[in-house]
Amino acid sequence: MTEHWSRQGLYAITPGGPLNPATLFDQVAHCLQGGAQVVQYRDKTGTAEHRLEVARRLLRLCREFRVPLLINDDPALALAVGADGVHLGREDPDLAQARQRLGPGAIIGISCYNRLDLALAAEAGGADYLAFGRFFASATKPQAVAAGLELLREARARLRRPIVAIGGITPENGGALVQAGADLLAVIQGVFGQPDIQSAARAYSRLFPLGDTRHESVP
């Protein structure tokens, strides 16, 4: 477990499905310019070769903005490209296996859905952040279990690691999640599905105490 990993703000998850890599890199760059604090590469359909090349290029981009790149579901890919860590769900390799493979410095996040018991166990097992949701109707995962604000409040009181909220989050409803205890708001369509990605990312960034936190690329 990374001892001092802590972020607040927008957690941008790349959209799944076929997408021209150049378009994706341009979109992620705009998202980073709008203040995204974490980027997760999520691709359920690409070939192994395609995902390897895209992940490498995304990592270079994230390095320019000093923002961690996490890989969805795939510790092997994270290790191959030198990404900052992984996000794991119910059907993925378990936390202990991922930690052994990626080492103590990797950021490992765990999906806990609407269950505080899973979050407590994951924290005890060395997870770096705990993700709950969906909190609102989600186009990406319409069948996902629902979570509520009370869960966030209880999680904030009992967990020491950062808390991520996910699922149908908009700039209009996200403020309540932050007030209830979310450190990061994980968003796909709310940024990547918008005509002005940078402005959309900025709207989420403003929900946090640090306000409109934008990144400058490394010279």
GIVEN-V186650 format. One record per helix or strand. SS is the DSSP state (alpha for helix, beta for strand). FROM is the first residue (numbers start at 0). LEN is the number of residues. Records with the same first field share a line. If there is no record, write none. Layout:
SS: FROM-LEN  FROM-LEN
This chain:
beta: 8-5  37-4  67-5  84-4  106-7  128-4  161-5  183-4
alpha: 20-13  47-17  74-7  94-8  115-9  148-10  173-7  188-4  196-9
